[in-house]
Amino acid sequence: MSWEIERNRCLRCGACVSVCPELALDLKEDGVKNDAKKCTTCGICSKVCPPHAITVKK
C-alpha cells in the first residue's frame, strides 16, 4: 500500500487534511505531509483533492 502526492499539482488547499479520518495528513508550508504510521490508505483524501494530486494504491 502506498500514498503519493504530486507536489507540483498540489494547491495546498487543505481539502484532504480536513477529511482524513485518521488525522494522518498535515498541511505544511511546503505542502501536505502524510504520517505513514496513521494512514490506512482509505483513499478519501484522493477523492476530495481538487487537482487529483494524491494517488493511493492498495
GROMACS elastic network, one bead per residue, 0.5 to 0.9 nm:
[ bonds ]
;  ai    aj funct       b0    kb
    1    40     6  0.86917   500
    1    41     6  0.68946   500
    1    56     6  0.75225   500
    1    57     6  0.54369   500
    2    36     6  0.86980   500
    2    41     6  0.69848   500
    2    55     6  0.81254   500
    2    56     6  0.57986   500
    2    57     6  0.51847   500
    2    58     6  0.64953   500
    3    34     6  0.79253   500
    3    36     6  0.82687   500
    3    39     6  0.84948   500
    3    41     6  0.67570   500
    3    43     6  0.87010   500
    3    54     6  0.72386   500
    3    55     6  0.58576   500
    3    57     6  0.64729   500
    3    58     6  0.87820   500
    4    34     6  0.88152   500
    4    53     6  0.81986   500
    4    54     6  0.57187   500
    4    55     6  0.51866   500
    4    56     6  0.64533   500
    4    57     6  0.84951   500
    5     8     6  0.87353   500
    5     9     6  0.82064   500
    5    10     6  0.74621   500
    5    32     6  0.80208   500
    5    33     6  0.89189   500
    5    52     6  0.88757   500
    5    53     6  0.54334   500
    5    55     6  0.62758   500
    5    56     6  0.88110   500
    6     9     6  0.55157   500
    6    10     6  0.64245   500
    6    52     6  0.87345   500
    6    53     6  0.50797   500
    6    54     6  0.65340   500
    6    55     6  0.83111   500
    7    10     6  0.51210   500
    7    11     6  0.85142   500
    7    30     6  0.86683   500
    7    31     6  0.69043   500
    7    32     6  0.82622   500
    7    53     6  0.72696   500
    7    54     6  0.89652   500
    8    11     6  0.83045   500
    8    53     6  0.82344   500
    9    51     6  0.63973   500
    9    52     6  0.77845   500
    9    53     6  0.54175   500
    9    54     6  0.89507   500
   10    13     6  0.78906   500
   10    31     6  0.71426   500
   10    32     6  0.80288   500
   10    49     6  0.83823   500
   10    50     6  0.86881   500
   10    51     6  0.68558   500
   10    52     6  0.81473   500
   10    53     6  0.56063   500
   10    54     6  0.81848   500
   11    14     6  0.82038   500
   11    31     6  0.82624   500
   11    49     6  0.89006   500
   11    50     6  0.81367   500
   11    51     6  0.74147   500
   11    53     6  0.86064   500
   12    15     6  0.82549   500
   12    27     6  0.70614   500
   12    28     6  0.83623   500
   12    29     6  0.83588   500
   12    30     6  0.84345   500
   12    31     6  0.58137   500
   12    32     6  0.68888   500
   13    16     6  0.80667   500
   13    17     6  0.87927   500
   13    27     6  0.85006   500
   13    49     6  0.86194   500
   13    50     6  0.86473   500
   14    17     6  0.51013   500
   14    18     6  0.63086   500
   14    19     6  0.89883   500
   14    26     6  0.82872   500
   14    27     6  0.63148   500
   14    32     6  0.78418   500
   14    49     6  0.86339   500
   15    18     6  0.53540   500
   15    19     6  0.67160   500
   15    45     6  0.75873   500
   15    48     6  0.64379   500
   15    49     6  0.62894   500
   15    50     6  0.80096   500
   16    19     6  0.55121   500
   16    20     6  0.63086   500
   16    25     6  0.73715   500
   16    26     6  0.89749   500
   16    32     6  0.85661   500
   16    44     6  0.75910   500
   16    46     6  0.71498   500
   16    47     6  0.84107   500
   16    48     6  0.62028   500
   16    49     6  0.59940   500
   16    54     6  0.88638   500
   17    20     6  0.55701   500
   17    23     6  0.72828   500
   17    24     6  0.78427   500
   17    25     6  0.51569   500
   17    26     6  0.60585   500
   17    27     6  0.68187   500
   17    32     6  0.79145   500
   17    45     6  0.73042   500
   18    21     6  0.85255   500
   18    23     6  0.83490   500
   18    25     6  0.85013   500
   18    45     6  0.86903   500
   19    22     6  0.89143   500
   19    23     6  0.82953   500
   19    44     6  0.70184   500
   19    45     6  0.65750   500
   19    48     6  0.80497   500
   20    23     6  0.53292   500
   20    24     6  0.65877   500
   20    25     6  0.67802   500
   20    39     6  0.86714   500
   20    42     6  0.88381   500
   20    43     6  0.89767   500
   20    44     6  0.67827   500
   20    45     6  0.62855   500
   21    24     6  0.78658   500
   21    42     6  0.89405   500
   21    44     6  0.84838   500
   22    25     6  0.82012   500
   22    38     6  0.60973   500
   22    39     6  0.63978   500
   22    40     6  0.75213   500
   23    26     6  0.77840   500
   23    35     6  0.85116   500
   23    38     6  0.72411   500
   23    39     6  0.79551   500
   24    33     6  0.81833   500
   24    34     6  0.56491   500
   24    36     6  0.72363   500
   24    37     6  0.78935   500
   24    38     6  0.51393   500
   24    39     6  0.52936   500
   24    40     6  0.86158   500
   25    32     6  0.65634   500
   25    33     6  0.56094   500
   25    35     6  0.63300   500
   25    38     6  0.87647   500
   25    39     6  0.80706   500
   25    45     6  0.88892   500
   26    31     6  0.83733   500
   26    32     6  0.56011   500
   26    33     6  0.52090   500
   26    34     6  0.66156   500
   26    35     6  0.81393   500
   27    30     6  0.80981   500
   27    31     6  0.58457   500
   27    33     6  0.63571   500
   28    31     6  0.51102   500
   28    32     6  0.58249   500
   28    33     6  0.69287   500
   29    32     6  0.82339   500
   30    33     6  0.87781   500
   34    37     6  0.87597   500
   34    38     6  0.83177   500
   34    39     6  0.72275   500
   35    38     6  0.55735   500
   35    39     6  0.61621   500
   36    39     6  0.50558   500
   36    40     6  0.80345   500
   36    41     6  0.89467   500
   37    40     6  0.82428   500
   39    42     6  0.77888   500
   40    43     6  0.84288   500
   41    44     6  0.82448   500
   41    45     6  0.89484   500
   41    56     6  0.61731   500
   41    57     6  0.74129   500
   41    58     6  0.69408   500
   42    45     6  0.80038   500
   42    56     6  0.78570   500
   42    58     6  0.86678   500
   43    46     6  0.53543   500
   43    47     6  0.65591   500
   43    54     6  0.87626   500
   43    55     6  0.79336   500
   43    56     6  0.57742   500
   43    57     6  0.83455   500
   44    47     6  0.52014   500
   44    48     6  0.66146   500
   44    49     6  0.88304   500
   45    48     6  0.54872   500
   45    49     6  0.61947   500
   45    54     6  0.71662   500
   45    55     6  0.88252   500
   45    56     6  0.86615   500
   46    49     6  0.52973   500
   46    50     6  0.87100   500
   46    52     6  0.63320   500
   46    53     6  0.73308   500
   46    55     6  0.60363   500
   46    56     6  0.68574   500
   47    50     6  0.82395   500
   47    52     6  0.74693   500
   47    54     6  0.83899   500
   48    51     6  0.89471   500
   48    52     6  0.78519   500
   49    52     6  0.50388   500
   49    53     6  0.65682   500
   49    54     6  0.68505   500
   50    53     6  0.78119   500
   51    54     6  0.84452   500
   52    55     6  0.76414   500
